[in-house]
Amino acid sequence: MFHPSDHDAELSEEEFRLLRDFIHEKFGLYFDDGQRGTLRARLTARLSALDLMSFEDYYHYLRFGPQRTEELSRMASHLTNNETYFFREQPQLQVFSEHVLRGIKEKKARGSDRVLRLLSAGCSTGEEVHTLAMLVYDSGQFFWNWDVEIVGVDVDEAALEKARKGVYYHNSFRGLSPALKERHFAREGNGEKVKDALRRMIRFRTGNLLEASTYEGLGAFDAILCRNVLIYFSDVMIRRVVEHFHRALVPGGFLLLGHAESLSRITDAFTPIRFPGAMIYQKPEREGA
Ligand SMILES: C[S@@+](CC[C@H](N)C(=O)[O-])C[C@H]1O[C@@H](n2cnc3c(N)ncnc32)[C@H](O)[C@@H]1O
């Protein structure tokens, strides 16, 4: 018997535009005119899963279907690139340890604030969050009366499920030295599980970086890492996300983007600080400074 899911639906120019604009509005991700085939390949499985005949039907389902909220989350999983690994972009992480962490510690040591709060925005399967936890732990500077919280946020629920388990395999370890692996992981089945000392500092939240509700109740952050996420966004949507980051950071807080990402044509609300091989941004201590 013919089954709609056997039908290999074409993605017409018009359907592509409808879906592309919808995705852009919801997630900030932008598929340009040359990526019609990519979008079709990524979403074909969703048509099959829902037994839909065409991408137009899928678009209507996304807008009006009774399960549209759940479908949005599943769609996000198919659209996003989840590539990540521990200690990605090492030179910038060195700056994070030597400049950002140390600066925060010195500043807070002058007052009574003993809270360190970091955000990995677009954390995928959690390698970046755990990398931050290793850096904080191994800095040896935030024990005793310090309260450390590292939050990972991503729109992709399937990726976050892996992050919450904290069990990783070969590919994730390609940037990690054997000594660090030995110190922070314990064998579990075919994988390696992050030890509890790191896990205690970490929590994950499902959320869309474009939406204000994602940041509600999270409190203020000393630093935000949003690396290899905005590269897929349009400028308009980068600006929207970065405005949220600005509000979520403490005065003097730091923003670290991926090496291919920059705020130069987006906003001058942050001060760029250049280091050899890496660059970071800082929110001014005083508005208008
Ligand atoms: C390539 S991964 C980057 C992981 C990590 N930051 C790194 O640099 O290794 C990009 C992640 O951004 C997430 N993402 C994309 N758009 C998002 C949005 N609008 N809200 C939240 N997360 C988003 C994707 O789900 C994906 O997990």
The ligand as an ORCA input file, in Angstrom:
! r2SCAN-3c Opt
* xyz 0 1
  C      27.677     24.226     16.775
  S      26.850     24.128     18.328
  C      27.979     25.034     19.355
  C      28.302     24.331     20.652
  C      29.333     25.031     21.537
  N      28.919     26.377     21.867
  C      30.694     25.029     20.891
  O      31.170     26.084     20.473
  O      31.313     23.972     20.797
  C      25.499     25.283     18.086
  C      24.349     25.084     19.071
  O      23.531     26.258     19.061
  C      22.194     25.849     19.291
  N      21.251     26.874     18.834
  C      21.026     27.305     17.569
  N      20.053     28.242     17.550
  C      19.649     28.406     18.837
  C      18.667     29.228     19.458
  N      17.908     30.081     18.756
  N      18.513     29.128     20.806
  C      19.271     28.264     21.538
  N      20.215     27.465     20.991
  C      20.412     27.528     19.654
  C      22.081     24.567     18.486
  O      20.989     23.778     18.927
  C      23.448     23.913     18.712
  O      23.396     22.980     19.757
*
